[in-house]
Amino acid sequence: MHIMKVFIACCVFSSLFTSAWFVNEKLRREYVEQIVFEESIIELTDTETPIEEINVFEKFRPREYVRVVLK
């Protein structure tokens, strides 16, 4: 009886974890850190994808949890 409960719990956990991982990979956002250096902007990225092809978001500043963007 306990083995069946453990098996079902592991299956539910595994399915929820993998589905959340796939959704996270699909909705991944690329963040860019902008540094101003003598009137020029240097953009540091962690990917090799060209910036023009993807939506790039500025990183959150310290203690900035929500950012309102007007479109």
Backbone as ProteinMPNN parsed JSONL, in Angstrom:
{"seq_chain_A": "MHIMKVFIACCVFSSLFTSAWFVNEKLRREYVEQIVFEESIIELTDTETPIEEINVFEKFRPREYVRVVLK", "coords_chain_A": {"N_chain_A": [[0.829, -1.195, 0.0], [1.888, 1.294, 0.859], [3.997, 1.453, -0.888], [2.741, 1.8, -3.333], [1.612, 4.344, -2.982], [3.929, 5.903, -2.745], [5.044, 5.473, -5.268], [3.066, 6.637, -6.947], [3.181, 9.276, -6.006], [5.8, 9.937, -6.77], [5.541, 9.746, -9.554], [3.661, 11.798, -10.078], [5.1, 14.041, -9.155], [7.323, 13.926, -10.907], [6.087, 14.296, -13.425], [4.949, 16.864, -13.123], [7.259, 18.369, -12.638], [8.795, 18.004, -15.028], [7.02, 19.054, -16.949], [6.857, 21.735, -16.097], [9.509, 22.455, -16.486], [9.753, 22.258, -19.296], [7.932, 24.277, -20.074], [9.225, 26.487, -18.972], [11.582, 26.522, -20.532], [10.476, 27.075, -23.014], [9.383, 29.63, -22.678], [11.523, 31.236, -22.114], [13.374, 34.16, -21.372], [15.697, 36.482, -22.621], [18.125, 38.31, -20.99], [19.773, 41.453, -20.78], [22.622, 43.157, -19.732], [23.177, 46.482, -19.36], [25.784, 48.781, -19.697], [26.983, 51.966, -19.162], [29.572, 53.646, -20.655], [31.64, 56.157, -21.003], [29.869, 57.748, -22.729], [28.913, 55.758, -24.42], [27.182, 52.708, -25.071], [27.585, 49.564, -23.773], [26.743, 46.284, -24.322], [26.238, 43.367, -22.586], [25.878, 39.975, -23.088], [24.711, 36.612, -22.499], [24.374, 34.793, -24.464], [24.789, 33.414, -27.779], [23.107, 34.159, -29.722], [22.074, 36.487, -32.147], [21.274, 39.82, -31.162], [19.307, 41.265, -32.491], [17.462, 39.441, -33.412], [15.959, 38.378, -31.329], [13.768, 39.004, -28.514], [14.964, 41.196, -26.166], [15.552, 41.862, -22.821], [16.126, 44.287, -20.311], [18.145, 43.749, -17.435], [16.842, 43.298, -14.11], [17.088, 45.857, -11.683], [18.707, 46.123, -8.418], [16.47, 45.161, -5.875], [14.267, 45.635, -7.469], [11.371, 44.415, -8.385], [9.157, 44.362, -9.98], [8.459, 45.595, -13.18], [7.061, 48.175, -14.995], [6.181, 48.547, -18.262], [5.59, 50.719, -20.843], [3.813, 50.403, -23.824]], "CA_chain_A": [[0.0, 0.0, 0.0], [2.751, 2.47, 0.921], [4.819, 1.479, -2.095], [1.897, 2.365, -4.388], [1.504, 5.785, -2.724], [5.222, 6.494, -3.067], [5.161, 5.417, -6.719], [2.166, 7.647, -7.515], [3.734, 10.589, -5.667], [6.969, 10.159, -7.636], [5.058, 9.982, -10.92], [3.058, 13.134, -10.12], [6.193, 14.998, -9.041], [8.109, 13.898, -12.144], [5.331, 14.889, -14.523], [4.853, 18.302, -12.878], [8.588, 18.957, -12.791], [9.185, 18.04, -16.439], [6.168, 19.992, -17.68], [7.289, 23.087, -15.728], [10.806, 22.688, -17.13], [9.502, 22.517, -20.715], [7.314, 25.602, -20.191], [10.28, 27.457, -18.698], [12.452, 26.583, -21.7], [9.74, 27.689, -24.122], [9.125, 31.034, -22.379], [12.764, 31.832, -21.619], [13.669, 35.526, -21.787], [17.115, 36.828, -22.602], [18.344, 39.571, -20.295], [20.997, 42.135, -21.164], [23.119, 44.125, -18.764], [23.696, 47.638, -20.086], [26.773, 49.556, -18.962], [27.33, 53.199, -19.849], [30.998, 53.877, -20.54], [32.054, 57.303, -21.808], [28.851, 58.075, -23.726], [28.584, 54.64, -25.294], [26.507, 51.626, -24.356], [28.144, 48.234, -23.987], [25.741, 45.299, -23.949], [26.802, 42.062, -22.283], [24.885, 38.915, -23.163], [25.205, 35.276, -22.209], [24.035, 33.904, -25.565], [25.416, 33.709, -29.057], [22.06, 34.555, -30.645], [22.124, 37.937, -32.402], [20.294, 40.556, -30.361], [18.224, 41.753, -33.326], [16.511, 38.381, -33.717], [15.179, 37.967, -30.166], [13.38, 40.057, -27.587], [15.961, 41.299, -25.109], [15.059, 42.636, -21.704], [17.152, 44.784, -19.401], [18.103, 43.06, -16.151], [16.243, 44.043, -13.005], [18.0, 46.498, -10.745], [18.513, 45.576, -7.07], [15.183, 45.401, -5.228], [13.235, 45.947, -8.458], [10.707, 43.133, -8.571], [8.162, 44.518, -11.036], [8.769, 46.721, -14.057], [5.947, 48.543, -15.856], [6.701, 49.0, -19.551], [4.545, 51.261, -21.675], [3.994, 50.036, -25.24]], "C_chain_A": [[0.874, 1.26, 0.0], [3.619, 2.587, -0.335], [4.033, 2.095, -3.248], [1.765, 3.877, -4.22], [2.808, 6.502, -3.087], [5.417, 6.531, -4.587], [4.298, 6.491, -7.389], [2.685, 9.054, -7.218], [4.938, 10.915, -6.534], [6.547, 10.437, -9.07], [4.448, 11.382, -11.056], [4.147, 14.201, -10.053], [6.996, 15.075, -10.335], [7.371, 14.571, -13.291], [5.189, 16.398, -14.342], [6.197, 18.993, -13.093], [8.985, 19.066, -14.257], [8.314, 19.0, -17.242], [6.545, 21.437, -17.347], [8.625, 23.423, -16.374], [10.631, 23.0, -18.613], [8.874, 23.89, -20.929], [8.352, 26.687, -19.942], [11.221, 27.602, -19.897], [11.766, 27.28, -22.871], [9.576, 29.198, -23.916], [10.354, 31.768, -21.875], [12.965, 33.224, -22.202], [15.165, 35.755, -21.68], [17.261, 38.207, -21.973], [19.717, 40.133, -20.67], [21.356, 43.121, -20.076], [23.738, 45.278, -19.544], [24.611, 48.442, -19.175], [27.099, 50.795, -19.787], [28.805, 53.488, -19.591], [31.397, 54.973, -21.52], [31.14, 57.527, -23.006], [28.615, 56.967, -24.752], [27.962, 53.537, -24.445], [27.149, 50.301, -24.76], [27.108, 47.241, -23.492], [26.41, 43.948, -23.761], [25.69, 41.03, -22.323], [25.545, 37.583, -22.867], [24.945, 34.307, -23.356], [24.792, 34.309, -26.818], [24.387, 34.099, -30.105], [22.158, 36.049, -30.896], [20.986, 38.665, -31.7], [19.112, 41.004, -31.201], [17.131, 40.711, -33.534], [15.61, 38.01, -32.546], [14.761, 39.182, -29.366], [14.358, 40.058, -26.425], [15.431, 42.243, -24.051], [16.219, 43.078, -20.833], [17.013, 44.06, -18.071], [17.448, 43.944, -15.096], [17.324, 44.655, -12.137], [17.788, 45.891, -9.36], [17.204, 46.064, -6.466], [14.111, 45.889, -6.191], [12.585, 44.616, -8.828], [9.7, 43.173, -9.717], [8.55, 45.723, -11.871], [7.568, 46.951, -14.965], [6.535, 49.14, -17.122], [5.517, 49.477, -20.383], [4.831, 50.91, -23.125], [3.181, 50.944, -26.115]], "O_chain_A": [[0.627, 2.187, -0.772], [3.933, 3.69, -0.783], [4.597, 2.834, -4.055], [1.802, 4.614, -5.206], [2.782, 7.585, -3.672], [5.906, 7.525, -5.123], [4.76, 7.176, -8.301], [2.634, 9.928, -8.084], [5.083, 12.049, -6.989], [7.143, 11.286, -9.732], [4.695, 12.071, -12.045], [4.115, 15.165, -10.818], [7.313, 16.167, -10.806], [7.969, 15.336, -14.048], [5.3, 17.142, -15.317], [6.257, 20.081, -13.667], [9.465, 20.115, -14.687], [8.817, 19.691, -18.128], [6.552, 22.284, -18.24], [8.847, 24.568, -16.77], [11.283, 23.904, -19.136], [9.243, 24.596, -21.867], [8.356, 27.705, -20.633], [11.612, 28.719, -20.233], [12.414, 27.997, -23.633], [9.626, 29.96, -24.881], [10.227, 32.828, -21.262], [12.747, 33.438, -23.395], [15.815, 35.272, -20.753], [16.594, 39.158, -22.381], [20.683, 39.392, -20.852], [20.495, 43.835, -19.561], [24.697, 45.09, -20.293], [24.264, 48.747, -18.034], [27.449, 50.694, -20.963], [29.234, 53.564, -18.44], [31.48, 54.737, -22.725], [31.584, 57.498, -24.154], [28.151, 57.247, -25.857], [28.201, 53.457, -23.24], [27.238, 49.972, -25.943], [26.643, 47.346, -22.357], [27.071, 43.443, -24.669], [24.666, 41.195, -21.66], [26.762, 37.434, -22.967], [25.258, 33.121, -23.242], [25.357, 35.4, -26.902], [24.744, 34.346, -31.258], [22.313, 36.815, -29.945], [19.861, 38.169, -31.655], [18.005, 41.115, -30.675], [15.986, 41.069, -33.806], [14.576, 37.376, -32.758], [15.33, 40.263, -29.519], [14.555, 39.032, -25.773], [14.915, 43.314, -24.371], [17.181, 42.335, -20.64], [15.9, 43.785, -17.623], [17.491, 45.172, -15.177], [18.358, 44.034, -11.889], [16.788, 45.207, -9.143], [16.879, 47.249, -6.544], [13.134, 46.501, -5.759], [13.193, 43.791, -9.509], [9.423, 42.153, -10.348], [8.928, 46.761, -11.328], [7.108, 46.025, -15.632], [7.29, 50.111, -17.073], [4.56, 48.734, -20.601], [5.949, 51.092, -23.606], [3.196, 50.8, -27.337]]}, "name": "protein", "num_of_chains": 1, "seq": "MHIMKVFIACCVFSSLFTSAWFVNEKLRREYVEQIVFEESIIELTDTETPIEEINVFEKFRPREYVRVVLK"}
